[in-house]
Amino acid sequence: MRKKTPRAICLDILKRIEEADRHPDTLLTDSFKQYRYLTPLDRAFLTELAYGVLRWRGKLDGMIRHFSKVPFEKIELEVLNILRLGFYQILFLSRTPSSAAVNESVELAKRIRGRGGAGFVNAILRSAIRQKDEIRYPEISENSALHISVVQSHPLWLVQRWVKEMGVEETLKVCTFNNQISPLTLRTNNLKMKRKDLIEKLMEKELKAFPATFSEEGIVLQDPPPTSELPFIKEGLYIIQDEASQLVASILDPKPDERILDGCAAPGGKTTHMAQKMENRGEIYALDLSKGKLDLIEEMCQRLGIKIVKTIKGNAAQSLPVPQRLKFDRILIDVPCSGFGTLRRNPDLRWKRREEDIRRLSELQSSILRNLSGYVKEGGILVYSTCTVFHEENEDVVEKFLDEHPEFGLDPIGEVLPEECHIFIENGYFKTFPPKDEMDGFFVARMVKIKRSLAKFHTPI
């Protein structure tokens, strides 16, 4: 039986991303396990192809529209992905001979759509090789949003919105940043090891490991291997987590022996971080809709040696399956969001999300916040967080909630974050924004449920 090439495997991954809404990194890891004959070079090439096509899909599709005589909308998905793969190699991979990119693409098309499909792919790619230097893009001086959308491969609606909100120059910086390869950030499991000791162990494996700038448990890896090849991860010495995400648990500031609710817990990074900060003492209820995702949280807890997490299946916007009078010292609500603060790590999101999703998600976020706020005890802390950069999902949701719930008020974030993190505090909220902060874009609001005896004396921040 003929072994699948990295290009053929990548074609399967691109199809599954479209059909099953799976994360690229998960699909890559599954592929490395399935196709064990792949060499380290093969795995690196496959990773480059998958993320490169997702990152530059807008620009690649523009090329396909330019060279195809068949209307773009009538090209079948698999043939379209073959063309995207071919164009990506021709345009961006200087070490890959264009002839190899064309020949492999034609072979893939022949296996899937026969000689007709192969001829179609061959004609388009060979025309592109001959004429790629003659293509003219929209001038930024004539139509700045269209220029950035095409050249930097972002949806036009998104670029238009950013140009309106922050200007052409900043939009160009953000889109350029989103097309860079994201560094790999780890979070030390300090229940098992100190950060400095883990850095030493990683360096012994010839990895370039450095302490993160703001998170006391964070480690940044430069030029990392594929995540499936990282050492010590199975031993539970760390997990992969962006630095901005690591700071959310610091804002919640959980204490040992408290009862905590993680209202939208999957995939479990913040849940397990809270358990570390609680020194594995107390109770954490990890809530999620999906049993499959809750199973992943339980597996992570077992790997990290965490024993205080209890998973519960339920809808965060509805009554919880807990005793009726149960209240929590602190609740974290890391709500489902559009994710537009994470486009560097999740390039597929820019093609999956639509502008109307922002409004739909903001309504869901408001309903979750209203519902879970009822489970906070007097004097307790409620933290709302997203990994997006749009005010409809961030400030608008929180400010509407505070207007409707006078028993809650903003709590000073600066009192729980170290001084070096105060640069991220804006109007009482924690906000990071790529590329300015070299990390994912996060928004966090920390609120306190005011004790009735103090409510009449409280003035909002």
SULLIN-V193540 format. One record per residue. RES is the residue in one small letter. SS is DSSP state (H for helix, E for strand, - for the rest). OMEGA is omega in radians with two decimals (* if undefined). D_FIRST is the distance of its C-alpha to the first C-alpha in Angstrom with 2 decimals. Layout:
res=RES ss=SS omega=OMEGA d_first=D_FIRST
res=RES ss=SS omega=OMEGA d_first=D_FIRST
This chain:
res=m ss=- omega=-3.09 d_first=0.00
res=r ss=- omega=3.12 d_first=3.81
res=k ss=- omega=3.10 d_first=6.41
res=k ss=- omega=3.08 d_first=9.28
res=t ss=- omega=3.07 d_first=12.40
res=p ss=H omega=3.14 d_first=15.73
res=r ss=H omega=3.12 d_first=17.02
res=a ss=H omega=3.10 d_first=14.42
res=i ss=H omega=3.13 d_first=15.10
res=c ss=H omega=3.11 d_first=18.76
res=l ss=H omega=3.08 d_first=18.71
res=d ss=H omega=-3.13 d_first=17.72
res=i ss=H omega=-3.13 d_first=20.51
res=l ss=H omega=3.12 d_first=23.04
res=k ss=H omega=-3.09 d_first=22.48
res=r ss=H omega=3.07 d_first=22.99
res=i ss=H omega=3.14 d_first=26.08
res=e ss=H omega=-2.96 d_first=27.55
res=e ss=H omega=-2.98 d_first=26.82
res=a ss=H omega=3.13 d_first=27.32
res=d ss=- omega=3.09 d_first=29.72
res=r ss=- omega=3.14 d_first=27.79
res=h ss=- omega=-3.10 d_first=28.81
res=p ss=H omega=-3.08 d_first=26.57
res=d ss=H omega=3.09 d_first=26.94
res=t ss=H omega=-3.14 d_first=25.87
res=l ss=H omega=3.09 d_first=22.69
res=l ss=H omega=3.13 d_first=21.96
res=t ss=H omega=3.10 d_first=22.63
res=d ss=H omega=-3.13 d_first=20.36
res=s ss=H omega=3.12 d_first=17.49
res=f ss=H omega=3.10 d_first=18.28
res=k ss=H omega=-3.09 d_first=18.17
res=q ss=H omega=-3.08 d_first=14.86
res=y ss=- omega=-3.02 d_first=13.01
res=r ss=- omega=3.13 d_first=14.77
res=y ss=- omega=-3.13 d_first=13.17
res=l ss=- omega=3.10 d_first=15.32
res=t ss=- omega=3.05 d_first=18.33
res=p ss=H omega=3.10 d_first=21.85
res=l ss=H omega=3.09 d_first=21.99
res=d ss=H omega=-3.11 d_first=18.83
res=r ss=H omega=3.11 d_first=20.44
res=a ss=H omega=3.14 d_first=23.73
res=f ss=H omega=3.13 d_first=22.36
res=l ss=H omega=3.10 d_first=20.66
res=t ss=H omega=3.12 d_first=24.01
res=e ss=H omega=-3.14 d_first=25.97
res=l ss=H omega=-3.06 d_first=24.08
res=a ss=H omega=-3.11 d_first=24.41
res=y ss=H omega=3.13 d_first=28.06
res=g ss=H omega=3.13 d_first=28.97
res=v ss=H omega=3.13 d_first=27.96
res=l ss=H omega=-3.10 d_first=29.80
res=r ss=H omega=-2.99 d_first=32.77
res=w ss=- omega=-3.05 d_first=33.23
res=r ss=H omega=-3.13 d_first=32.16
res=g ss=H omega=3.13 d_first=35.70
res=k ss=H omega=3.12 d_first=35.99
res=l ss=H omega=3.14 d_first=32.55
res=d ss=H omega=3.06 d_first=33.50
res=g ss=H omega=3.10 d_first=36.77
res=m ss=H omega=-3.14 d_first=35.03
res=i ss=H omega=3.09 d_first=32.89
res=r ss=H omega=-3.08 d_first=36.11
res=h ss=H omega=-3.00 d_first=37.81
res=f ss=H omega=-3.09 d_first=35.35
res=s ss=- omega=3.05 d_first=34.02
res=k ss=- omega=3.05 d_first=36.08
res=v ss=- omega=3.11 d_first=34.51
res=p ss=- omega=-3.06 d_first=36.34
res=f ss=H omega=-3.07 d_first=34.46
res=e ss=H omega=-3.11 d_first=34.85
res=k ss=H omega=3.11 d_first=33.07
res=i ss=- omega=-3.13 d_first=29.82
res=e ss=- omega=-3.03 d_first=27.04
res=l ss=H omega=-3.10 d_first=25.99
res=e ss=H omega=3.10 d_first=22.35
res=v ss=H omega=3.11 d_first=23.61
res=l ss=H omega=3.13 d_first=26.40
res=n ss=H omega=3.05 d_first=24.19
res=i ss=H omega=3.11 d_first=22.19
res=l ss=H omega=3.11 d_first=25.64
res=r ss=H omega=3.10 d_first=26.81
res=l ss=H omega=-3.13 d_first=23.98
res=g ss=H omega=-3.13 d_first=24.78
res=f ss=H omega=-3.14 d_first=28.50
res=y ss=H omega=3.14 d_first=28.33
res=q ss=H omega=-3.12 d_first=26.73
res=i ss=H omega=-3.05 d_first=29.24
res=l ss=H omega=-2.92 d_first=32.22
res=f ss=H omega=-3.07 d_first=31.70
res=l ss=- omega=-3.06 d_first=29.26
res=s ss=- omega=-3.13 d_first=31.28
res=r ss=- omega=3.11 d_first=28.94
res=t ss=- omega=3.12 d_first=26.05
res=p ss=- omega=-3.14 d_first=26.76
res=s ss=H omega=-3.14 d_first=27.35
res=s ss=H omega=3.12 d_first=25.44
res=a ss=H omega=3.12 d_first=22.22
res=a ss=H omega=-3.13 d_first=22.93
res=v ss=H omega=-3.07 d_first=23.52
res=n ss=H omega=3.13 d_first=20.58
res=e ss=H omega=3.13 d_first=18.02
res=s ss=H omega=3.12 d_first=20.01
res=v ss=H omega=3.14 d_first=20.13
res=e ss=H omega=3.09 d_first=16.37
res=l ss=H omega=-3.14 d_first=16.07
res=a ss=H omega=-3.14 d_first=18.94
res=k ss=H omega=-3.12 d_first=17.60
res=r ss=H omega=-3.05 d_first=14.49
res=i ss=H omega=-3.04 d_first=16.96
res=r ss=H omega=3.04 d_first=20.17
res=g ss=H omega=-3.03 d_first=19.61
res=r ss=H omega=3.13 d_first=21.84
res=g ss=H omega=3.11 d_first=24.83
res=g ss=H omega=3.13 d_first=23.34
res=a ss=H omega=3.14 d_first=22.02
res=g ss=H omega=3.12 d_first=25.53
res=f ss=H omega=-3.14 d_first=27.23
res=v ss=H omega=-3.13 d_first=25.38
res=n ss=H omega=-3.09 d_first=25.85
res=a ss=H omega=-3.10 d_first=29.55
res=i ss=H omega=-3.08 d_first=30.33
res=l ss=H omega=-3.14 d_first=28.70
res=r ss=H omega=3.04 d_first=30.22
res=s ss=H omega=-3.14 d_first=33.57
res=a ss=H omega=3.13 d_first=33.37
res=i ss=H omega=-3.10 d_first=32.85
res=r ss=H omega=-2.93 d_first=35.90
res=q ss=H omega=-3.01 d_first=38.11
res=k ss=H omega=-3.12 d_first=37.19
res=d ss=H omega=-3.12 d_first=40.36
res=e ss=H omega=-3.10 d_first=42.50
res=i ss=- omega=3.12 d_first=41.69
res=r ss=- omega=3.14 d_first=44.75
res=y ss=- omega=3.09 d_first=44.71
res=p ss=- omega=3.12 d_first=47.65
res=e ss=- omega=-3.13 d_first=50.43
res=i ss=- omega=-3.14 d_first=51.16
res=s ss=- omega=-3.11 d_first=54.88
res=e ss=- omega=-3.14 d_first=54.54
res=n ss=- omega=-3.00 d_first=52.16
res=s ss=H omega=-3.10 d_first=51.26
res=a ss=H omega=-3.14 d_first=49.13
res=l ss=H omega=3.11 d_first=47.04
res=h ss=H omega=-3.11 d_first=46.63
res=i ss=H omega=3.14 d_first=45.43
res=s ss=H omega=-3.09 d_first=43.16
res=v ss=H omega=-3.02 d_first=41.37
res=v ss=H omega=-3.12 d_first=41.45
res=q ss=- omega=2.96 d_first=40.70
res=s ss=- omega=3.04 d_first=38.26
res=h ss=- omega=3.10 d_first=40.12
res=p ss=- omega=-3.07 d_first=41.12
res=l ss=H omega=-3.10 d_first=44.42
res=w ss=H omega=-3.12 d_first=46.20
res=l ss=H omega=3.13 d_first=45.50
res=v ss=H omega=3.12 d_first=46.74
res=q ss=H omega=3.13 d_first=49.79
res=r ss=H omega=-3.12 d_first=50.66
res=w ss=H omega=3.11 d_first=50.41
res=v ss=H omega=3.14 d_first=52.41
res=k ss=H omega=-3.04 d_first=55.11
res=e ss=H omega=-3.02 d_first=55.18
res=m ss=H omega=3.05 d_first=54.95
res=g ss=H omega=-3.05 d_first=55.21
res=v ss=H omega=-3.04 d_first=53.05
res=e ss=H omega=-3.14 d_first=52.98
res=e ss=H omega=3.11 d_first=51.86
res=t ss=H omega=3.11 d_first=49.24
res=l ss=H omega=3.10 d_first=47.76
res=k ss=H omega=-3.11 d_first=47.71
res=v ss=H omega=-3.10 d_first=45.97
res=c ss=H omega=3.08 d_first=43.25
res=t ss=H omega=3.12 d_first=42.69
res=f ss=H omega=-3.11 d_first=42.48
res=n ss=H omega=-3.13 d_first=39.94
res=n ss=- omega=3.07 d_first=37.56
res=q ss=- omega=3.09 d_first=37.68
res=i ss=- omega=-3.08 d_first=35.19
res=s ss=- omega=3.02 d_first=36.77
res=p ss=- omega=3.14 d_first=37.69
res=l ss=E omega=-3.12 d_first=36.39
res=t ss=E omega=3.14 d_first=39.28
res=l ss=E omega=2.99 d_first=39.36
res=r ss=E omega=-3.12 d_first=41.99
res=t ss=E omega=3.00 d_first=43.14
res=n ss=- omega=-3.05 d_first=43.48
res=n ss=- omega=2.94 d_first=47.04
res=l ss=- omega=-3.12 d_first=47.20
res=k ss=- omega=-3.01 d_first=45.21
res=m ss=- omega=3.04 d_first=45.92
res=k ss=- omega=-3.08 d_first=48.12
res=r ss=H omega=-3.08 d_first=46.70
res=k ss=H omega=3.12 d_first=48.02
res=d ss=H omega=3.11 d_first=46.40
res=l ss=H omega=3.10 d_first=43.00
res=i ss=H omega=3.12 d_first=43.32
res=e ss=H omega=3.13 d_first=44.01
res=k ss=H omega=3.14 d_first=40.94
res=l ss=H omega=3.13 d_first=38.71
res=m ss=H omega=3.04 d_first=40.34
res=e ss=H omega=3.08 d_first=39.72
res=k ss=- omega=3.11 d_first=35.99
res=e ss=- omega=3.03 d_first=36.81
res=l ss=- omega=3.13 d_first=36.67
res=k ss=E omega=-3.05 d_first=39.42
res=a ss=E omega=-3.11 d_first=41.13
res=f ss=E omega=3.08 d_first=44.48
res=p ss=E omega=3.08 d_first=46.71
res=a ss=- omega=-3.03 d_first=46.66
res=t ss=- omega=-2.96 d_first=49.91
res=f ss=- omega=-3.14 d_first=51.03
res=s ss=- omega=-3.09 d_first=49.16
res=e ss=- omega=3.07 d_first=50.43
res=e ss=- omega=-2.99 d_first=47.09
res=g ss=E omega=3.06 d_first=44.91
res=i ss=E omega=3.10 d_first=42.84
res=v ss=E omega=3.06 d_first=41.30
res=l ss=E omega=3.03 d_first=38.27
res=q ss=E omega=-3.13 d_first=38.09
res=d ss=- omega=-3.07 d_first=34.76
res=p ss=- omega=3.00 d_first=32.87
res=p ss=- omega=3.00 d_first=29.25
res=p ss=- omega=-3.04 d_first=26.89
res=t ss=H omega=3.14 d_first=28.55
res=s ss=H omega=-3.11 d_first=25.76
res=e ss=H omega=-3.14 d_first=26.77
res=l ss=- omega=3.12 d_first=30.50
res=p ss=- omega=2.98 d_first=32.31
res=f ss=- omega=-3.11 d_first=34.72
res=i ss=- omega=3.13 d_first=33.66
res=k ss=- omega=3.11 d_first=32.50
res=e ss=- omega=3.08 d_first=35.89
res=g ss=- omega=3.13 d_first=37.62
res=l ss=- omega=3.13 d_first=39.58
res=y ss=E omega=2.91 d_first=39.06
res=i ss=E omega=3.06 d_first=37.35
res=i ss=E omega=-3.12 d_first=36.41
res=q ss=- omega=3.14 d_first=39.29
res=d ss=- omega=-3.06 d_first=41.01
res=e ss=H omega=3.12 d_first=44.52
res=a ss=H omega=3.11 d_first=46.29
res=s ss=H omega=3.13 d_first=44.65
res=q ss=H omega=-3.09 d_first=45.88
res=l ss=H omega=-3.13 d_first=49.43
res=v ss=H omega=-3.14 d_first=49.52
res=a ss=H omega=3.09 d_first=50.02
res=s ss=H omega=3.12 d_first=52.79
res=i ss=H omega=3.04 d_first=54.54
res=l ss=H omega=3.07 d_first=54.37
res=d ss=- omega=-3.14 d_first=55.75
res=p ss=- omega=-3.11 d_first=55.08
res=k ss=- omega=3.07 d_first=57.23
res=p ss=- omega=3.06 d_first=56.73
res=d ss=- omega=3.05 d_first=57.76
res=e ss=- omega=3.02 d_first=57.55
res=r ss=E omega=-3.03 d_first=55.84
res=i ss=E omega=2.98 d_first=53.34
res=l ss=E omega=2.97 d_first=51.33
res=d ss=E omega=-2.90 d_first=48.17
res=g ss=- omega=3.08 d_first=48.25
res=c ss=- omega=-2.75 d_first=44.78
res=a ss=- omega=-3.04 d_first=43.04
res=a ss=- omega=0.11 d_first=39.27
res=p ss=- omega=3.01 d_first=37.33
res=g ss=- omega=-3.13 d_first=40.00
res=g ss=H omega=-3.12 d_first=40.70
res=k ss=H omega=3.08 d_first=44.37
res=t ss=H omega=-3.09 d_first=44.76
res=t ss=H omega=3.09 d_first=43.78
res=h ss=H omega=3.08 d_first=45.85
res=m ss=H omega=-3.14 d_first=48.86
res=a ss=H omega=3.08 d_first=48.35
res=q ss=H omega=-3.11 d_first=48.38
res=k ss=H omega=3.10 d_first=51.59
res=m ss=- omega=3.13 d_first=53.08
res=e ss=- omega=3.10 d_first=52.36
res=n ss=- omega=3.12 d_first=50.48
res=r ss=- omega=-3.12 d_first=53.79
res=g ss=- omega=-3.13 d_first=54.61
res=e ss=E omega=2.99 d_first=52.56
res=i ss=E omega=3.03 d_first=49.93
res=y ss=E omega=-3.13 d_first=48.91
res=a ss=E omega=-3.04 d_first=45.56
res=l ss=E omega=2.99 d_first=45.40
res=d ss=E omega=-3.12 d_first=42.49
res=l ss=- omega=-2.94 d_first=41.52
res=s ss=- omega=3.07 d_first=37.99
res=k ss=H omega=3.13 d_first=37.35
res=g ss=H omega=3.12 d_first=33.87
res=k ss=H omega=3.09 d_first=35.54
res=l ss=H omega=3.07 d_first=38.22
res=d ss=H omega=3.12 d_first=35.66
res=l ss=H omega=3.10 d_first=34.36
res=i ss=H omega=3.14 d_first=37.99
res=e ss=H omega=3.12 d_first=38.54
res=e ss=H omega=3.12 d_first=35.49
res=m ss=H omega=3.13 d_first=36.81
res=c ss=H omega=3.13 d_first=40.27
res=q ss=H omega=-3.12 d_first=39.06
res=r ss=H omega=-3.10 d_first=37.19
res=l ss=H omega=-3.13 d_first=40.30
res=g ss=- omega=-3.10 d_first=42.72
res=i ss=- omega=-3.01 d_first=44.50
res=k ss=- omega=-3.00 d_first=46.41
res=i ss=- omega=-3.10 d_first=48.71
res=v ss=E omega=3.05 d_first=46.35
res=k ss=E omega=-3.13 d_first=46.51
res=t ss=E omega=3.09 d_first=44.02
res=i ss=E omega=-3.13 d_first=45.44
res=k ss=E omega=-3.14 d_first=43.79
res=g ss=- omega=-3.13 d_first=45.99
res=n ss=- omega=-3.08 d_first=46.85
res=a ss=- omega=3.13 d_first=48.71
res=a ss=- omega=-3.11 d_first=50.76
res=q ss=- omega=3.12 d_first=52.10
res=s ss=- omega=-3.06 d_first=54.01
res=l ss=- omega=3.08 d_first=52.15
res=p ss=- omega=3.11 d_first=51.44
res=v ss=- omega=3.09 d_first=53.84
res=p ss=- omega=-2.94 d_first=57.42
res=q ss=- omega=-3.06 d_first=59.70
res=r ss=- omega=-3.11 d_first=61.89
res=l ss=- omega=3.09 d_first=59.22
res=k ss=- omega=-3.06 d_first=59.67
res=f ss=E omega=3.07 d_first=57.78
res=d ss=E omega=-3.13 d_first=59.14
res=r ss=E omega=3.08 d_first=56.52
res=i ss=E omega=3.02 d_first=53.91
res=l ss=E omega=3.08 d_first=51.08
res=i ss=E omega=3.07 d_first=49.79
res=d ss=E omega=-2.88 d_first=46.80
res=v ss=- omega=2.94 d_first=46.43
res=p ss=- omega=-3.09 d_first=43.47
res=c ss=- omega=-3.09 d_first=44.00
res=s ss=- omega=3.04 d_first=42.63
res=g ss=- omega=-3.04 d_first=41.34
res=f ss=- omega=2.98 d_first=42.57
res=g ss=- omega=-3.03 d_first=43.61
res=t ss=- omega=-3.03 d_first=40.01
res=l ss=- omega=3.10 d_first=38.49
res=r ss=- omega=3.14 d_first=37.66
res=r ss=- omega=-3.07 d_first=35.40
res=n ss=- omega=-3.05 d_first=34.33
res=p ss=- omega=3.14 d_first=33.95
res=d ss=- omega=-3.08 d_first=32.35
res=l ss=H omega=-3.06 d_first=35.71
res=r ss=H omega=-3.14 d_first=37.56
res=w ss=H omega=-3.11 d_first=35.59
res=k ss=H omega=-3.07 d_first=35.67
res=r ss=- omega=3.06 d_first=39.39
res=r ss=- omega=-3.10 d_first=42.21
res=e ss=H omega=3.14 d_first=45.88
res=e ss=H omega=3.10 d_first=46.82
res=d ss=H omega=-3.09 d_first=44.65
res=i ss=H omega=3.13 d_first=47.20
res=r ss=H omega=3.13 d_first=50.02
res=r ss=H omega=-3.12 d_first=48.02
res=l ss=H omega=-3.14 d_first=46.98
res=s ss=H omega=3.09 d_first=50.53
res=e ss=H omega=3.08 d_first=51.83
res=l ss=H omega=-3.13 d_first=49.33
res=q ss=H omega=3.12 d_first=50.23
res=s ss=H omega=-3.13 d_first=53.91
res=s ss=H omega=3.10 d_first=53.51
res=i ss=H omega=-3.13 d_first=51.60
res=l ss=H omega=3.12 d_first=54.24
res=r ss=H omega=-3.07 d_first=57.10
res=n ss=H omega=-3.03 d_first=55.68
res=l ss=H omega=3.11 d_first=54.75
res=s ss=H omega=-3.14 d_first=58.01
res=g ss=- omega=-3.11 d_first=59.79
res=y ss=- omega=3.12 d_first=58.23
res=v ss=E omega=3.11 d_first=59.71
res=k ss=E omega=3.10 d_first=62.78
res=e ss=E omega=-3.09 d_first=65.96
res=g ss=E omega=-3.12 d_first=65.70
res=g ss=E omega=-3.05 d_first=61.90
res=i ss=E omega=3.10 d_first=59.41
res=l ss=E omega=-3.14 d_first=57.04
res=v ss=E omega=3.13 d_first=54.41
res=y ss=E omega=-3.13 d_first=52.61
res=s ss=E omega=3.03 d_first=49.69
res=t ss=E omega=2.99 d_first=47.14
res=c ss=- omega=3.08 d_first=44.65
res=t ss=- omega=-3.00 d_first=45.84
res=v ss=- omega=-3.06 d_first=48.61
res=f ss=- omega=-3.06 d_first=50.29
res=h ss=- omega=3.13 d_first=53.80
res=e ss=- omega=-3.13 d_first=53.19
res=e ss=- omega=-3.03 d_first=50.85
res=n ss=- omega=-3.08 d_first=52.89
res=e ss=H omega=-3.08 d_first=56.67
res=d ss=H omega=-3.13 d_first=57.27
res=v ss=H omega=-3.08 d_first=55.76
res=v ss=H omega=-3.09 d_first=57.66
res=e ss=H omega=3.05 d_first=60.95
res=k ss=H omega=3.12 d_first=60.95
res=f ss=H omega=-3.12 d_first=60.31
res=l ss=H omega=3.09 d_first=63.16
res=d ss=H omega=-3.08 d_first=65.50
res=e ss=H omega=-3.07 d_first=64.84
res=h ss=- omega=-3.10 d_first=64.90
res=p ss=- omega=3.10 d_first=67.98
res=e ss=- omega=3.08 d_first=67.35
res=f ss=E omega=3.04 d_first=64.59
res=g ss=E omega=3.07 d_first=65.11
res=l ss=E omega=3.12 d_first=63.09
res=d ss=- omega=-3.05 d_first=63.12
res=p ss=- omega=3.14 d_first=63.34
res=i ss=H omega=-3.11 d_first=59.88
res=g ss=H omega=-3.12 d_first=61.53
res=e ss=H omega=-3.12 d_first=62.94
res=v ss=- omega=3.11 d_first=59.55
res=l ss=- omega=3.07 d_first=57.66
res=p ss=- omega=-3.01 d_first=58.47
res=e ss=H omega=-3.11 d_first=60.57
res=e ss=H omega=3.12 d_first=57.82
res=c ss=H omega=-3.09 d_first=56.01
res=h ss=H omega=3.09 d_first=59.11
res=i ss=H omega=-3.13 d_first=57.99
res=f ss=H omega=-3.11 d_first=55.55
res=i ss=E omega=-3.10 d_first=58.38
res=e ss=E omega=-3.13 d_first=59.58
res=n ss=- omega=3.10 d_first=62.20
res=g ss=- omega=-3.14 d_first=61.58
res=y ss=E omega=3.00 d_first=57.79
res=f ss=E omega=-3.10 d_first=54.97
res=k ss=E omega=2.96 d_first=52.97
res=t ss=- omega=-3.08 d_first=50.35
res=f ss=- omega=3.05 d_first=49.14
res=p ss=- omega=0.04 d_first=46.48
res=p ss=- omega=-3.03 d_first=46.92
res=k ss=- omega=-2.99 d_first=50.42
res=d ss=- omega=3.09 d_first=49.41
res=e ss=- omega=3.06 d_first=46.00
res=m ss=- omega=-3.14 d_first=44.50
res=d ss=- omega=3.07 d_first=43.48
res=g ss=- omega=-3.13 d_first=46.18
res=f ss=- omega=3.02 d_first=47.74
res=f ss=E omega=3.13 d_first=50.88
res=v ss=E omega=3.01 d_first=52.69
res=a ss=E omega=3.09 d_first=56.00
res=r ss=E omega=-3.10 d_first=57.78
res=m ss=E omega=3.11 d_first=60.35
res=v ss=E omega=3.04 d_first=62.84
res=k ss=E omega=-2.99 d_first=64.33
res=i ss=- omega=3.08 d_first=68.02
res=k ss=- omega=-3.04 d_first=70.22
res=r ss=H omega=-3.10 d_first=72.75
res=s ss=H omega=-3.11 d_first=75.67
res=l ss=H omega=-2.99 d_first=74.47
res=a ss=H omega=-3.06 d_first=73.23
res=k ss=- omega=3.12 d_first=76.58
res=f ss=- omega=-3.02 d_first=76.69
res=h ss=- omega=2.98 d_first=73.16
res=t ss=- omega=-3.09 d_first=72.72
res=p ss=- omega=3.09 d_first=69.25
res=i ss=- omega=* d_first=67.83
